[in-house]
Amino acid sequence: MYPDKNVGEFFNDHFISVRIDAEDGGAVRRSATKYEANVFPSLLFVHPRGSVISSFIGMHTIPELVHAGQYVRE
């Protein structure tokens, strides 16, 4: 899912990653709407009960992605 091996290993070790194509329609589109993911790409950290813990909008560098994950884990 992640083009960079280090990012993929970090996120796979600490999170359950789900990729959603919000332009696909149907239930997928409703999920994007529920979480107000109306800018693409959006990286959302969602609590198991469904609330958004943190979100990062737009393109980011590899260090920024890892930092975002580390920030949420703290």
CHARMM-style PDB file with segment names, atoms N, HN, CA, C and O in Angstrom:
ATOM      1  N   MET     1       0.818  -1.185   0.000  1.00  0.00      PROA
ATOM      2  CA  MET     1       0.000   0.000   0.000  1.00  0.00      PROA
ATOM      3  C   MET     1       0.869   1.259   0.000  1.00  0.00      PROA
ATOM      4  O   MET     1       0.514   2.255  -0.631  1.00  0.00      PROA
ATOM      5  N   TYR     2       1.994   1.222   0.697  1.00  0.00      PROA
ATOM      6  HN  TYR     2       2.283   0.414   1.209  1.00  0.00      PROA
ATOM      7  CA  TYR     2       2.879   2.383   0.754  1.00  0.00      PROA
ATOM      8  C   TYR     2       4.036   2.165  -0.206  1.00  0.00      PROA
ATOM      9  O   TYR     2       4.675   1.114  -0.171  1.00  0.00      PROA
ATOM     10  N   PRO     3       4.314   3.138  -1.061  1.00  0.00      PROA
ATOM     11  CA  PRO     3       5.383   2.950  -2.035  1.00  0.00      PROA
ATOM     12  C   PRO     3       6.780   2.911  -1.410  1.00  0.00      PROA
ATOM     13  O   PRO     3       7.704   2.354  -2.003  1.00  0.00      PROA
ATOM     14  N   ASP     4       6.942   3.490  -0.230  1.00  0.00      PROA
ATOM     15  HN  ASP     4       6.192   3.942   0.252  1.00  0.00      PROA
ATOM     16  CA  ASP     4       8.237   3.460   0.440  1.00  0.00      PROA
ATOM     17  C   ASP     4       8.242   2.344   1.483  1.00  0.00      PROA
ATOM     18  O   ASP     4       7.343   2.272   2.321  1.00  0.00      PROA
ATOM     19  N   LYS     5       9.240   1.484   1.433  1.00  0.00      PROA
ATOM     20  HN  LYS     5       9.970   1.542   0.752  1.00  0.00      PROA
ATOM     21  CA  LYS     5       9.315   0.329   2.330  1.00  0.00      PROA
ATOM     22  C   LYS     5       9.337   0.737   3.804  1.00  0.00      PROA
ATOM     23  O   LYS     5       8.656   0.116   4.620  1.00  0.00      PROA
ATOM     24  N   ASN     6      10.107   1.772   4.158  1.00  0.00      PROA
ATOM     25  HN  ASN     6      10.660   2.276   3.494  1.00  0.00      PROA
ATOM     26  CA  ASN     6      10.209   2.194   5.556  1.00  0.00      PROA
ATOM     27  C   ASN     6       8.885   2.722   6.097  1.00  0.00      PROA
ATOM     28  O   ASN     6       8.515   2.435   7.236  1.00  0.00      PROA
ATOM     29  N   VAL     7       8.181   3.485   5.286  1.00  0.00      PROA
ATOM     30  HN  VAL     7       8.482   3.718   4.362  1.00  0.00      PROA
ATOM     31  CA  VAL     7       6.867   3.990   5.704  1.00  0.00      PROA
ATOM     32  C   VAL     7       5.911   2.814   5.883  1.00  0.00      PROA
ATOM     33  O   VAL     7       5.191   2.738   6.878  1.00  0.00      PROA
ATOM     34  N   GLY     8       5.909   1.909   4.925  1.00  0.00      PROA
ATOM     35  HN  GLY     8       6.494   1.971   4.117  1.00  0.00      PROA
ATOM     36  CA  GLY     8       5.039   0.743   5.007  1.00  0.00      PROA
ATOM     37  C   GLY     8       5.304  -0.097   6.243  1.00  0.00      PROA
ATOM     38  O   GLY     8       4.368  -0.517   6.924  1.00  0.00      PROA
ATOM     39  N   GLU     9       6.565  -0.343   6.534  1.00  0.00      PROA
ATOM     40  HN  GLU     9       7.325  -0.002   5.981  1.00  0.00      PROA
ATOM     41  CA  GLU     9       6.905  -1.141   7.719  1.00  0.00      PROA
ATOM     42  C   GLU     9       6.462  -0.435   8.999  1.00  0.00      PROA
ATOM     43  O   GLU     9       5.916  -1.071   9.900  1.00  0.00      PROA
ATOM     44  N   PHE    10       6.693   0.871   9.082  1.00  0.00      PROA
ATOM     45  HN  PHE    10       7.137   1.388   8.349  1.00  0.00      PROA
ATOM     46  CA  PHE    10       6.292   1.614  10.277  1.00  0.00      PROA
ATOM     47  C   PHE    10       4.781   1.554  10.480  1.00  0.00      PROA
ATOM     48  O   PHE    10       4.309   1.211  11.564  1.00  0.00      PROA
ATOM     49  N   PHE    11       4.026   1.887   9.436  1.00  0.00      PROA
ATOM     50  HN  PHE    11       4.409   2.165   8.555  1.00  0.00      PROA
ATOM     51  CA  PHE    11       2.573   1.910   9.573  1.00  0.00      PROA
ATOM     52  C   PHE    11       2.001   0.509   9.769  1.00  0.00      PROA
ATOM     53  O   PHE    11       1.062   0.336  10.545  1.00  0.00      PROA
ATOM     54  N   ASN    12       2.538  -0.475   9.094  1.00  0.00      PROA
ATOM     55  HN  ASN    12       3.301  -0.334   8.463  1.00  0.00      PROA
ATOM     56  CA  ASN    12       2.040  -1.842   9.264  1.00  0.00      PROA
ATOM     57  C   ASN    12       2.335  -2.391  10.656  1.00  0.00      PROA
ATOM     58  O   ASN    12       1.586  -3.226  11.163  1.00  0.00      PROA
ATOM     59  N   ASP    13       3.419  -1.930  11.276  1.00  0.00      PROA
ATOM     60  HN  ASP    13       4.027  -1.251  10.863  1.00  0.00      PROA
ATOM     61  CA  ASP    13       3.759  -2.370  12.626  1.00  0.00      PROA
ATOM     62  C   ASP    13       2.882  -1.712  13.702  1.00  0.00      PROA
ATOM     63  O   ASP    13       2.682  -2.285  14.773  1.00  0.00      PROA
ATOM     64  N   HSD    14       2.366  -0.524  13.420  1.00  0.00      PROA
ATOM     65  HN  HSD    14       2.529  -0.059  12.550  1.00  0.00      PROA
ATOM     66  CA  HSD    14       1.687   0.249  14.459  1.00  0.00      PROA
ATOM     67  C   HSD    14       0.212   0.555  14.200  1.00  0.00      PROA
ATOM     68  O   HSD    14      -0.491   0.991  15.111  1.00  0.00      PROA
ATOM     69  N   PHE    15      -0.260   0.338  12.991  1.00  0.00      PROA
ATOM     70  HN  PHE    15       0.312  -0.016  12.251  1.00  0.00      PROA
ATOM     71  CA  PHE    15      -1.631   0.701  12.634  1.00  0.00      PROA
ATOM     72  C   PHE    15      -2.243  -0.349  11.725  1.00  0.00      PROA
ATOM     73  O   PHE    15      -1.540  -1.195  11.174  1.00  0.00      PROA
ATOM     74  N   ILE    16      -3.542  -0.287  11.575  1.00  0.00      PROA
ATOM     75  HN  ILE    16      -4.114   0.401  12.023  1.00  0.00      PROA
ATOM     76  CA  ILE    16      -4.237  -1.062  10.547  1.00  0.00      PROA
ATOM     77  C   ILE    16      -4.551  -0.070   9.445  1.00  0.00      PROA
ATOM     78  O   ILE    16      -5.365   0.835   9.627  1.00  0.00      PROA
ATOM     79  N   SER    17      -3.911  -0.240   8.308  1.00  0.00      PROA
ATOM     80  HN  SER    17      -3.250  -0.976   8.159  1.00  0.00      PROA
ATOM     81  CA  SER    17      -4.065   0.705   7.201  1.00  0.00      PROA
ATOM     82  C   SER    17      -5.167   0.250   6.265  1.00  0.00      PROA
ATOM     83  O   SER    17      -5.291  -0.932   5.944  1.00  0.00      PROA
ATOM     84  N   VAL    18      -5.966   1.218   5.835  1.00  0.00      PROA
ATOM     85  HN  VAL    18      -5.865   2.178   6.096  1.00  0.00      PROA
ATOM     86  CA  VAL    18      -7.039   0.961   4.885  1.00  0.00      PROA
ATOM     87  C   VAL    18      -6.973   2.033   3.813  1.00  0.00      PROA
ATOM     88  O   VAL    18      -6.932   3.226   4.114  1.00  0.00      PROA
ATOM     89  N   ARG    19      -6.963   1.608   2.582  1.00  0.00      PROA
ATOM     90  HN  ARG    19      -6.997   0.639   2.337  1.00  0.00      PROA
ATOM     91  CA  ARG    19      -6.951   2.563   1.470  1.00  0.00      PROA
ATOM     92  C   ARG    19      -8.360   2.620   0.892  1.00  0.00      PROA
ATOM     93  O   ARG    19      -8.943   1.594   0.541  1.00  0.00      PROA
ATOM     94  N   ILE    20      -8.895   3.832   0.800  1.00  0.00      PROA
ATOM     95  HN  ILE    20      -8.421   4.665   1.085  1.00  0.00      PROA
ATOM     96  CA  ILE    20     -10.242   4.024   0.274  1.00  0.00      PROA
ATOM     97  C   ILE    20     -10.174   4.962  -0.920  1.00  0.00      PROA
ATOM     98  O   ILE    20      -9.622   6.058  -0.824  1.00  0.00      PROA
ATOM     99  N   ASP    21     -10.733   4.536  -2.035  1.00  0.00      PROA
ATOM    100  HN  ASP    21     -11.182   3.646  -2.113  1.00  0.00      PROA
ATOM    101  CA  ASP    21     -10.863   5.398  -3.209  1.00  0.00      PROA
ATOM    102  C   ASP    21     -12.229   6.065  -3.113  1.00  0.00      PROA
ATOM    103  O   ASP    21     -13.240   5.489  -3.513  1.00  0.00      PROA
ATOM    104  N   ALA    22     -12.249   7.281  -2.579  1.00  0.00      PROA
ATOM    105  HN  ALA    22     -11.427   7.749  -2.254  1.00  0.00      PROA
ATOM    106  CA  ALA    22     -13.511   7.970  -2.306  1.00  0.00      PROA
ATOM    107  C   ALA    22     -14.259   8.353  -3.572  1.00  0.00      PROA
ATOM    108  O   ALA    22     -15.429   8.729  -3.507  1.00  0.00      PROA
ATOM    109  N   GLU    23     -13.611   8.264  -4.704  1.00  0.00      PROA
ATOM    110  HN  GLU    23     -12.660   7.959  -4.756  1.00  0.00      PROA
ATOM    111  CA  GLU    23     -14.280   8.575  -5.961  1.00  0.00      PROA
ATOM    112  C   GLU    23     -14.939   7.344  -6.566  1.00  0.00      PROA
ATOM    113  O   GLU    23     -15.508   7.411  -7.655  1.00  0.00      PROA
ATOM    114  N   ASP    24     -14.859   6.208  -5.853  1.00  0.00      PROA
ATOM    115  HN  ASP    24     -14.396   6.153  -4.969  1.00  0.00      PROA
ATOM    116  CA  ASP    24     -15.389   4.944  -6.348  1.00  0.00      PROA
ATOM    117  C   ASP    24     -16.909   4.874  -6.245  1.00  0.00      PROA
ATOM    118  O   ASP    24     -17.545   4.195  -7.052  1.00  0.00      PROA
ATOM    119  N   GLY    25     -17.496   5.550  -5.286  1.00  0.00      PROA
ATOM    120  HN  GLY    25     -16.980   6.101  -4.630  1.00  0.00      PROA
ATOM    121  CA  GLY    25     -18.949   5.563  -5.145  1.00  0.00      PROA
ATOM    122  C   GLY    25     -19.447   4.606  -4.081  1.00  0.00      PROA
ATOM    123  O   GLY    25     -18.664   3.892  -3.456  1.00  0.00      PROA
ATOM    124  N   GLY    26     -20.759   4.598  -3.882  1.00  0.00      PROA
ATOM    125  HN  GLY    26     -21.395   5.179  -4.391  1.00  0.00      PROA
ATOM    126  CA  GLY    26     -21.406   3.686  -2.953  1.00  0.00      PROA
ATOM    127  C   GLY    26     -20.967   3.836  -1.515  1.00  0.00      PROA
ATOM    128  O   GLY    26     -20.796   4.949  -1.017  1.00  0.00      PROA
ATOM    129  N   ALA    27     -20.783   2.695  -0.842  1.00  0.00      PROA
ATOM    130  HN  ALA    27     -20.923   1.791  -1.246  1.00  0.00      PROA
ATOM    131  CA  ALA    27     -20.421   2.676   0.576  1.00  0.00      PROA
ATOM    132  C   ALA    27     -19.074   3.346   0.809  1.00  0.00      PROA
ATOM    133  O   ALA    27     -18.862   3.972   1.847  1.00  0.00      PROA
ATOM    134  N   VAL    28     -18.174   3.218  -0.142  1.00  0.00      PROA
ATOM    135  HN  VAL    28     -18.347   2.709  -0.985  1.00  0.00      PROA
ATOM    136  CA  VAL    28     -16.863   3.846  -0.014  1.00  0.00      PROA
ATOM    137  C   VAL    28     -17.014   5.352   0.035  1.00  0.00      PROA
ATOM    138  O   VAL    28     -16.376   6.013   0.854  1.00  0.00      PROA
ATOM    139  N   ARG    29     -17.834   5.891  -0.814  1.00  0.00      PROA
ATOM    140  HN  ARG    29     -18.352   5.353  -1.479  1.00  0.00      PROA
ATOM    141  CA  ARG    29     -18.077   7.337  -0.848  1.00  0.00      PROA
ATOM    142  C   ARG    29     -18.723   7.799   0.452  1.00  0.00      PROA
ATOM    143  O   ARG    29     -18.384   8.869   0.959  1.00  0.00      PROA
ATOM    144  N   ARG    30     -19.636   7.022   0.994  1.00  0.00      PROA
ATOM    145  HN  ARG    30     -19.911   6.153   0.582  1.00  0.00      PROA
ATOM    146  CA  ARG    30     -20.275   7.380   2.270  1.00  0.00      PROA
ATOM    147  C   ARG    30     -19.251   7.401   3.401  1.00  0.00      PROA
ATOM    148  O   ARG    30     -19.338   8.249   4.289  1.00  0.00      PROA
ATOM    149  N   SER    31     -18.285   6.485   3.385  1.00  0.00      PROA
ATOM    150  HN  SER    31     -18.215   5.797   2.663  1.00  0.00      PROA
ATOM    151  CA  SER    31     -17.232   6.484   4.399  1.00  0.00      PROA
ATOM    152  C   SER    31     -16.405   7.753   4.318  1.00  0.00      PROA
ATOM    153  O   SER    31     -16.091   8.356   5.344  1.00  0.00      PROA
ATOM    154  N   ALA    32     -16.054   8.161   3.122  1.00  0.00      PROA
ATOM    155  HN  ALA    32     -16.310   7.671   2.288  1.00  0.00      PROA
ATOM    156  CA  ALA    32     -15.283   9.392   2.943  1.00  0.00      PROA
ATOM    157  C   ALA    32     -16.086  10.594   3.424  1.00  0.00      PROA
ATOM    158  O   ALA    32     -15.538  11.502   4.050  1.00  0.00      PROA
ATOM    159  N   THR    33     -17.364  10.600   3.138  1.00  0.00      PROA
ATOM    160  HN  THR    33     -17.810   9.862   2.630  1.00  0.00      PROA
ATOM    161  CA  THR    33     -18.232  11.688   3.585  1.00  0.00      PROA
ATOM    162  C   THR    33     -18.351  11.688   5.103  1.00  0.00      PROA
ATOM    163  O   THR    33     -18.289  12.749   5.723  1.00  0.00      PROA
ATOM    164  N   LYS    34     -18.519  10.527   5.706  1.00  0.00      PROA
ATOM    165  HN  LYS    34     -18.570   9.664   5.201  1.00  0.00      PROA
ATOM    166  CA  LYS    34     -18.642  10.416   7.167  1.00  0.00      PROA
ATOM    167  C   LYS    34     -17.436  11.032   7.860  1.00  0.00      PROA
ATOM    168  O   LYS    34     -17.580  11.719   8.872  1.00  0.00      PROA
ATOM    169  N   TYR    35     -16.254  10.788   7.321  1.00  0.00      PROA
ATOM    170  HN  TYR    35     -16.137  10.230   6.499  1.00  0.00      PROA
ATOM    171  CA  TYR    35     -15.027  11.275   7.944  1.00  0.00      PROA
ATOM    172  C   TYR    35     -14.560  12.615   7.360  1.00  0.00      PROA
ATOM    173  O   TYR    35     -13.448  13.069   7.628  1.00  0.00      PROA
ATOM    174  N   GLU    36     -15.431  13.234   6.559  1.00  0.00      PROA
ATOM    175  HN  GLU    36     -16.334  12.864   6.341  1.00  0.00      PROA
ATOM    176  CA  GLU    36     -15.149  14.537   5.962  1.00  0.00      PROA
ATOM    177  C   GLU    36     -13.830  14.543   5.200  1.00  0.00      PROA
ATOM    178  O   GLU    36     -13.081  15.518   5.245  1.00  0.00      PROA
ATOM    179  N   ALA    37     -13.558  13.463   4.512  1.00  0.00      PROA
ATOM    180  HN  ALA    37     -14.167  12.671   4.475  1.00  0.00      PROA
ATOM    181  CA  ALA    37     -12.360  13.362   3.678  1.00  0.00      PROA
ATOM    182  C   ALA    37     -12.723  13.878   2.294  1.00  0.00      PROA
ATOM    183  O   ALA    37     -12.956  13.097   1.371  1.00  0.00      PROA
ATOM    184  N   ASN    38     -12.769  15.203   2.155  1.00  0.00      PROA
ATOM    185  HN  ASN    38     -12.580  15.838   2.904  1.00  0.00      PROA
ATOM    186  CA  ASN    38     -13.167  15.790   0.879  1.00  0.00      PROA
ATOM    187  C   ASN    38     -12.001  16.440   0.139  1.00  0.00      PROA
ATOM    188  O   ASN    38     -12.198  17.093  -0.886  1.00  0.00      PROA
ATOM    189  N   VAL    39     -10.797  16.261   0.655  1.00  0.00      PROA
ATOM    190  HN  VAL    39     -10.637  15.731   1.488  1.00  0.00      PROA
ATOM    191  CA  VAL    39      -9.575  16.695  -0.008  1.00  0.00      PROA
ATOM    192  C   VAL    39      -8.717  15.452  -0.179  1.00  0.00      PROA
ATOM    193  O   VAL    39      -8.577  14.652   0.746  1.00  0.00      PROA
ATOM    194  N   PHE    40      -8.148  15.295  -1.360  1.00  0.00      PROA
ATOM    195  HN  PHE    40      -8.262  15.945  -2.111  1.00  0.00      PROA
ATOM    196  CA  PHE    40      -7.389  14.083  -1.631  1.00  0.00      PROA
ATOM    197  C   PHE    40      -5.946  14.424  -1.964  1.00  0.00      PROA
ATOM    198  O   PHE    40      -5.705  15.372  -2.711  1.00  0.00      PROA
ATOM    199  N   PRO    41      -4.990  13.693  -1.442  1.00  0.00      PROA
ATOM    200  CA  PRO    41      -5.175  12.588  -0.501  1.00  0.00      PROA
ATOM    201  C   PRO    41      -5.369  13.090   0.928  1.00  0.00      PROA
ATOM    202  O   PRO    41      -4.933  14.184   1.286  1.00  0.00      PROA
ATOM    203  N   SER    42      -6.017  12.282   1.711  1.00  0.00      PROA
ATOM    204  HN  SER    42      -6.371  11.394   1.420  1.00  0.00      PROA
ATOM    205  CA  SER    42      -6.211  12.539   3.142  1.00  0.00      PROA
ATOM    206  C   SER    42      -5.727  11.321   3.909  1.00  0.00      PROA
ATOM    207  O   SER    42      -6.005  10.184   3.530  1.00  0.00      PROA
ATOM    208  N   LEU    43      -5.001  11.569   4.988  1.00  0.00      PROA
ATOM    209  HN  LEU    43      -4.775  12.493   5.295  1.00  0.00      PROA
ATOM    210  CA  LEU    43      -4.538  10.501   5.875  1.00  0.00      PROA
ATOM    211  C   LEU    43      -5.261  10.699   7.193  1.00  0.00      PROA
ATOM    212  O   LEU    43      -5.041  11.691   7.888  1.00  0.00      PROA
ATOM    213  N   LEU    44      -6.126   9.753   7.537  1.00  0.00      PROA
ATOM    214  HN  LEU    44      -6.305   8.948   6.972  1.00  0.00      PROA
ATOM    215  CA  LEU    44      -6.911   9.853   8.760  1.00  0.00      PROA
ATOM    216  C   LEU    44      -6.484   8.779   9.745  1.00  0.00      PROA
ATOM    217  O   LEU    44      -6.291   7.621   9.376  1.00  0.00      PROA
ATOM    218  N   PHE    45      -6.342   9.174  10.990  1.00  0.00      PROA
ATOM    219  HN  PHE    45      -6.500  10.115  11.289  1.00  0.00      PROA
ATOM    220  CA  PHE    45      -6.116   8.223  12.066  1.00  0.00      PROA
ATOM    221  C   PHE    45      -7.433   8.129  12.818  1.00  0.00      PROA
ATOM    222  O   PHE    45      -7.886   9.100  13.424  1.00  0.00      PROA
ATOM    223  N   VAL    46      -8.044   6.947  12.775  1.00  0.00      PROA
ATOM    224  HN  VAL    46      -7.676   6.158  12.283  1.00  0.00      PROA
ATOM    225  CA  VAL    46      -9.381   6.750  13.313  1.00  0.00      PROA
ATOM    226  C   VAL    46      -9.319   5.796  14.506  1.00  0.00      PROA
ATOM    227  O   VAL    46      -8.718   4.725  14.429  1.00  0.00      PROA
ATOM    228  N   HSD    47      -9.945   6.201  15.599  1.00  0.00      PROA
ATOM    229  HN  HSD    47     -10.433   7.071  15.662  1.00  0.00      PROA
ATOM    230  CA  HSD    47     -10.044   5.368  16.800  1.00  0.00      PROA
ATOM    231  C   HSD    47     -10.910   4.153  16.467  1.00  0.00      PROA
ATOM    232  O   HSD    47     -11.802   4.259  15.626  1.00  0.00      PROA
ATOM    233  N   PRO    48     -10.674   3.011  17.098  1.00  0.00      PROA
ATOM    234  CA  PRO    48     -11.500   1.829  16.832  1.00  0.00      PROA
ATOM    235  C   PRO    48     -13.006   2.072  16.996  1.00  0.00      PROA
ATOM    236  O   PRO    48     -13.814   1.372  16.386  1.00  0.00      PROA
ATOM    237  N   ARG    49     -13.380   3.046  17.804  1.00  0.00      PROA
ATOM    238  HN  ARG    49     -12.723   3.615  18.300  1.00  0.00      PROA
ATOM    239  CA  ARG    49     -14.814   3.350  17.965  1.00  0.00      PROA
ATOM    240  C   ARG    49     -15.338   4.287  16.887  1.00  0.00      PROA
ATOM    241  O   ARG    49     -16.531   4.589  16.853  1.00  0.00      PROA
ATOM    242  N   GLY    50     -14.455   4.751  16.005  1.00  0.00      PROA
ATOM    243  HN  GLY    50     -13.486   4.506  16.032  1.00  0.00      PROA
ATOM    244  CA  GLY    50     -14.912   5.510  14.852  1.00  0.00      PROA
ATOM    245  C   GLY    50     -14.607   6.993  14.840  1.00  0.00      PROA
ATOM    246  O   GLY    50     -14.835   7.642  13.819  1.00  0.00      PROA
ATOM    247  N   SER    51     -14.108   7.557  15.913  1.00  0.00      PROA
ATOM    248  HN  SER    51     -13.923   7.030  16.742  1.00  0.00      PROA
ATOM    249  CA  SER    51     -13.819   8.993  15.907  1.00  0.00      PROA
ATOM    250  C   SER    51     -12.447   9.246  15.279  1.00  0.00      PROA
ATOM    251  O   SER    51     -11.527   8.441  15.420  1.00  0.00      PROA
ATOM    252  N   VAL    52     -12.330  10.372  14.590  1.00  0.00      PROA
ATOM    253  HN  VAL    52     -13.078  11.026  14.476  1.00  0.00      PROA
ATOM    254  CA  VAL    52     -11.059  10.747  13.974  1.00  0.00      PROA
ATOM    255  C   VAL    52     -10.146  11.317  15.049  1.00  0.00      PROA
ATOM    256  O   VAL    52     -10.494  12.294  15.713  1.00  0.00      PROA
ATOM    257  N   ILE    53      -8.991  10.713  15.218  1.00  0.00      PROA
ATOM    258  HN  ILE    53      -8.709   9.920  14.678  1.00  0.00      PROA
ATOM    259  CA  ILE    53      -8.005  11.157  16.203  1.00  0.00      PROA
ATOM    260  C   ILE    53      -7.199  12.316  15.630  1.00  0.00      PROA
ATOM    261  O   ILE    53      -6.948  13.311  16.311  1.00  0.00      PROA
ATOM    262  N   SER    54      -6.799  12.176  14.374  1.00  0.00      PROA
ATOM    263  HN  SER    54      -7.003  11.368  13.821  1.00  0.00      PROA
ATOM    264  CA  SER    54      -5.992  13.192  13.722  1.00  0.00      PROA
ATOM    265  C   SER    54      -6.106  13.006  12.216  1.00  0.00      PROA
ATOM    266  O   SER    54      -6.385  11.908  11.734  1.00  0.00      PROA
ATOM    267  N   SER    55      -5.890  14.080  11.485  1.00  0.00      PROA
ATOM    268  HN  SER    55      -5.663  14.972  11.876  1.00  0.00      PROA
ATOM    269  CA  SER    55      -5.910  13.974  10.030  1.00  0.00      PROA
ATOM    270  C   SER    55      -4.801  14.825   9.433  1.00  0.00      PROA
ATOM    271  O   SER    55      -4.427  15.863   9.979  1.00  0.00      PROA
ATOM    272  N   PHE    56      -4.288  14.369   8.313  1.00  0.00      PROA
ATOM    273  HN  PHE    56      -4.591  13.526   7.870  1.00  0.00      PROA
ATOM    274  CA  PHE    56      -3.240  15.060   7.585  1.00  0.00      PROA
ATOM    275  C   PHE    56      -3.681  15.113   6.131  1.00  0.00      PROA
ATOM    276  O   PHE    56      -3.896  14.080   5.497  1.00  0.00      PROA
ATOM    277  N   ILE    57      -3.811  16.314   5.616  1.00  0.00      PROA
ATOM    278  HN  ILE    57      -3.636  17.154   6.131  1.00  0.00      PROA
ATOM    279  CA  ILE    57      -4.386  16.524   4.294  1.00  0.00      PROA
ATOM    280  C   ILE    57      -3.280  16.851   3.290  1.00  0.00      PROA
ATOM    281  O   ILE    57      -2.329  17.566   3.607  1.00  0.00      PROA
ATOM    282  N   GLY    58      -3.420  16.317   2.074  1.00  0.00      PROA
ATOM    283  HN  GLY    58      -4.192  15.737   1.816  1.00  0.00      PROA
ATOM    284  CA  GLY    58      -2.498  16.631   0.994  1.00  0.00      PROA
ATOM    285  C   GLY    58      -1.299  15.701   0.951  1.00  0.00      PROA
ATOM    286  O   GLY    58      -1.167  14.772   1.748  1.00  0.00      PROA
ATOM    287  N   MET    59      -0.432  15.985  -0.008  1.00  0.00      PROA
ATOM    288  HN  MET    59      -0.538  16.739  -0.656  1.00  0.00      PROA
ATOM    289  CA  MET    59       0.780  15.177  -0.193  1.00  0.00      PROA
ATOM    290  C   MET    59       1.793  15.530   0.888  1.00  0.00      PROA
ATOM    291  O   MET    59       1.904  16.685   1.300  1.00  0.00      PROA
ATOM    292  N   HSD    60       2.530  14.520   1.343  1.00  0.00      PROA
ATOM    293  HN  HSD    60       2.440  13.581   1.009  1.00  0.00      PROA
ATOM    294  CA  HSD    60       3.556  14.722   2.362  1.00  0.00      PROA
ATOM    295  C   HSD    60       4.806  13.951   1.988  1.00  0.00      PROA
ATOM    296  O   HSD    60       4.753  12.974   1.240  1.00  0.00      PROA
ATOM    297  N   THR    61       5.922  14.400   2.513  1.00  0.00      PROA
ATOM    298  HN  THR    61       5.965  15.193   3.121  1.00  0.00      PROA
ATOM    299  CA  THR    61       7.172  13.691   2.293  1.00  0.00      PROA
ATOM    300  C   THR    61       7.203  12.450   3.187  1.00  0.00      PROA
ATOM    301  O   THR    61       6.387  12.311   4.098  1.00  0.00      PROA
ATOM    302  N   ILE    62       8.138  11.567   2.923  1.00  0.00      PROA
ATOM    303  HN  ILE    62       8.801  11.680   2.183  1.00  0.00      PROA
ATOM    304  CA  ILE    62       8.276  10.354   3.733  1.00  0.00      PROA
ATOM    305  C   ILE    62       8.516  10.690   5.204  1.00  0.00      PROA
ATOM    306  O   ILE    62       7.840  10.127   6.065  1.00  0.00      PROA
ATOM    307  N   PRO    63       9.455  11.587   5.525  1.00  0.00      PROA
ATOM    308  CA  PRO    63       9.646  11.927   6.947  1.00  0.00      PROA
ATOM    309  C   PRO    63       8.388  12.522   7.587  1.00  0.00      PROA
ATOM    310  O   PRO    63       8.113  12.268   8.759  1.00  0.00      PROA
ATOM    311  N   GLU    64       7.626  13.310   6.828  1.00  0.00      PROA
ATOM    312  HN  GLU    64       7.850  13.517   5.876  1.00  0.00      PROA
ATOM    313  CA  GLU    64       6.388  13.887   7.372  1.00  0.00      PROA
ATOM    314  C   GLU    64       5.363  12.803   7.693  1.00  0.00      PROA
ATOM    315  O   GLU    64       4.669  12.889   8.706  1.00  0.00      PROA
ATOM    316  N   LEU    65       5.265  11.791   6.844  1.00  0.00      PROA
ATOM    317  HN  LEU    65       5.829  11.722   6.022  1.00  0.00      PROA
ATOM    318  CA  LEU    65       4.321  10.694   7.101  1.00  0.00      PROA
ATOM    319  C   LEU    65       4.697   9.930   8.363  1.00  0.00      PROA
ATOM    320  O   LEU    65       3.842   9.639   9.200  1.00  0.00      PROA
ATOM    321  N   VAL    66       5.974   9.609   8.495  1.00  0.00      PROA
ATOM    322  HN  VAL    66       6.668   9.846   7.816  1.00  0.00      PROA
ATOM    323  CA  VAL    66       6.424   8.876   9.676  1.00  0.00      PROA
ATOM    324  C   VAL    66       6.213   9.740  10.924  1.00  0.00      PROA
ATOM    325  O   VAL    66       5.768   9.241  11.958  1.00  0.00      PROA
ATOM    326  N   HSD    67       6.528  11.021  10.827  1.00  0.00      PROA
ATOM    327  HN  HSD    67       6.890  11.426   9.987  1.00  0.00      PROA
ATOM    328  CA  HSD    67       6.320  11.922  11.967  1.00  0.00      PROA
ATOM    329  C   HSD    67       4.841  11.975  12.346  1.00  0.00      PROA
ATOM    330  O   HSD    67       4.513  11.986  13.533  1.00  0.00      PROA
ATOM    331  N   ALA    68       3.959  12.009  11.375  1.00  0.00      PROA
ATOM    332  HN  ALA    68       4.226  12.000  10.411  1.00  0.00      PROA
ATOM    333  CA  ALA    68       2.520  12.022  11.652  1.00  0.00      PROA
ATOM    334  C   ALA    68       2.123  10.779  12.451  1.00  0.00      PROA
ATOM    335  O   ALA    68       1.376  10.877  13.424  1.00  0.00      PROA
ATOM    336  N   GLY    69       2.617   9.626  12.044  1.00  0.00      PROA
ATOM    337  HN  GLY    69       3.223   9.547  11.253  1.00  0.00      PROA
ATOM    338  CA  GLY    69       2.311   8.389  12.763  1.00  0.00      PROA
ATOM    339  C   GLY    69       2.900   8.382  14.171  1.00  0.00      PROA
ATOM    340  O   GLY    69       2.252   7.930  15.116  1.00  0.00      PROA
ATOM    341  N   GLN    70       4.096   8.869  14.305  1.00  0.00      PROA
ATOM    342  HN  GLN    70       4.621   9.236  13.538  1.00  0.00      PROA
ATOM    343  CA  GLN    70       4.722   8.934  15.632  1.00  0.00      PROA
ATOM    344  C   GLN    70       3.959   9.891  16.536  1.00  0.00      PROA
ATOM    345  O   GLN    70       3.781   9.614  17.722  1.00  0.00      PROA
ATOM    346  N   TYR    71       3.510  11.005  15.993  1.00  0.00      PROA
ATOM    347  HN  TYR    71       3.654  11.231  15.029  1.00  0.00      PROA
ATOM    348  CA  TYR    71       2.746  11.997  16.761  1.00  0.00      PROA
ATOM    349  C   TYR    71       1.455  11.377  17.309  1.00  0.00      PROA
ATOM    350  O   TYR    71       1.105  11.587  18.470  1.00  0.00      PROA
ATOM    351  N   VAL    72       0.768  10.630  16.482  1.00  0.00      PROA
ATOM    352  HN  VAL    72       1.053  10.460  15.539  1.00  0.00      PROA
ATOM    353  CA  VAL    72      -0.505  10.018  16.885  1.00  0.00      PROA
ATOM    354  C   VAL    72      -0.272   8.953  17.944  1.00  0.00      PROA
ATOM    355  O   VAL    72      -1.096   8.793  18.845  1.00  0.00      PROA
ATOM    356  N   ARG    73       0.821   8.228  17.856  1.00  0.00      PROA
ATOM    357  HN  ARG    73       1.490   8.358  17.124  1.00  0.00      PROA
ATOM    358  CA  ARG    73       1.108   7.155  18.815  1.00  0.00      PROA
ATOM    359  C   ARG    73       1.417   7.697  20.201  1.00  0.00      PROA
ATOM    360  O   ARG    73       1.249   6.973  21.183  1.00  0.00      PROA
ATOM    361  N   GLU    74       1.867   8.952  20.321  1.00  0.00      PROA
ATOM    362  HN  GLU    74       2.004   9.540  19.524  1.00  0.00      PROA
ATOM    363  CA  GLU    74       2.241   9.521  21.620  1.00  0.00      PROA
ATOM    364  C   GLU    74       1.059   9.828  22.419  1.00  0.00      PROA
ATOM    365  OT1 GLU    74       1.183  10.315  23.543  1.00  0.00      PROA
TER     366      GLU     74
END
